[in-house]
Amino acid sequence: MNRARNSIRNIIFGLGGQILNILMSFAMRTVFIHTLDEVYQGVNGTFTNILMLFSLADLGVGTAIIYALYKPIAEDNRVKIQGLMKLYQKAYIIVGFVVVAMGLVTLPFLEYLVKDANIPDLHLIFMLFVINTASGYFFSYKGSLITAHQKNYIVTNVIYGTSILCYGIQMIVMSLTHNYILTLSIQVGTNALQGIITMFIADRMYPYIRGKNDSVLPKKDRKAIFKSMGSLMFYRAGQVVINGTDSLIISSIVGVKEAGIYSNYSLLTTTVKNLLQQVFNACTASIGNMAATESNRRKYKVYNAIFFGNFWMFGFAAVCFYVLFNPFVTIWAGKDRLLDQTMVVFIVLNFYLVGMRNVNTTFRDTMGVFEEGKFIPIISAIVNIGISIMTAKAFGLIGAFIGTTVSMLTTLVWMEPVVLFKHGFHRSPLVYFFKYAVYFCVTLLTALLTDFLAGLLGSGGLLVFAGKFLICMIVPNTIFYLLFRKTGDFQLLARQVKSVLGRKLRRKKHA
């Protein structure tokens, strides 16, 4: 029950902080839209994607070492924990300097990556992005120990607290000065501050990792970690290409202004994805602890319950996006920043496909199923880049989205679960694929019905949008509940949540 309690606590703090962060980020983007030219929005999105590619430099070391921490934490083996953290520190310092080096090498080619971006100090802006990313590697590694102890809510509190403060200062500075470089510099300082605060908290919580560390991992353990890193490098590459190349392809082939318009939609999907991702981040350490101590039968049962919860979250979000995307963007950013509804369909579909992978990637990372499927993301990345470039040249903006859809449907959607079930659960994935098909069909039909009902309200301003929003809140959740309330997956998930929340309420009554 400690695992469930820690997961619920992590979810509550994670979601609460993320919601506040979302509100501040939207306020910041609103100021951005109405203060600076669309070109800056395009450059911001493109540079973010380039730095996402640079993050490949970590070679999956973070995930590999966190996975290696679960067992010694469960056994309270502090000597081994010290050895792992020492290796983690050295690796991330090297990665930070590699990111800086990659940034310097990229500087001469910036003009080819951002088409028609006539803004001053482009190189300085890019290097601020590079420093912001590199500083995360220099300062953040100790936070992973807190996360591996199933106390991720502490790390998220620091991240969201400093981020909300940063957004507030940035909005004031941008409104008064209209200076993008000064605004970006505030973000760089905040990111470094996050890491420093997290390191201080980790040192206070786990004093044995402070000061000089002479612990050395046995050769066998180092070999296992490096083997996992080699496999995870491929996963990182695939993830980065899937999530980080659309804006880059759009800005370099279609144009930086179009990338700026897409960046508003990308901000919305990324924000919601990160919000929902908090649930999985909160549960990861608990799942890792379970993977190290429980039977395969128990793990598979929990997997199915989390898979169902994953479907409910991302299915509901996909329905809302399909119905509300353009009405919201019209109110928020203006009609001149709308994308065609066909493009919206592909954006929503890609959001759903990526989101539905969460349960598989979470269990893969916590069960250590790295080596067996390492080439899958590389195949997906090659398909994604190849098709996206060809279709973007042929069809324009929508082509970049088509490449992402095709690459996921032909590789990740079916290959990842096959590997996980074969090497992790040691059973057939046929039940998984049946459930996946049911969940997809239910989401699709629910989206069409909800859109039809919302369409009866016509088009208009805030009042009509509020009506459509209310329909989106009620219809999908009602359908999902009526269809699945009697399934074992729903009942297991509901029991876990009720049990933890019930104990919290009883504890408060006796306090």
Salt bridges, closest charged atoms under 4 A:
GLU38 OE2 - ARG337 NE 3.43
ASP58 OD1 - ARG236 NE 3.21
ASP76 OD1 - ARG78 NE 3.54
GLU111 OE2 - HIS123 NE2 3.48
ASP203 OD1 - LYS142 NZ 2.65
ASP221 OD2 - LYS80 NZ 3.51
GLU294 OE2 - ARG3 NH2 2.65
ASP336 OD2 - ARG337 NH1 4.00
ASP365 OD1 - ARG364 NH2 3.05
GLU371 OE2 - LYS374 NZ 2.93
GLU416 OE2 - ARG357 NH2 2.70
GLU416 OE2 - ARG364 NH1 3.74
ASP489 OD2 - LYS435 NZ 2.73
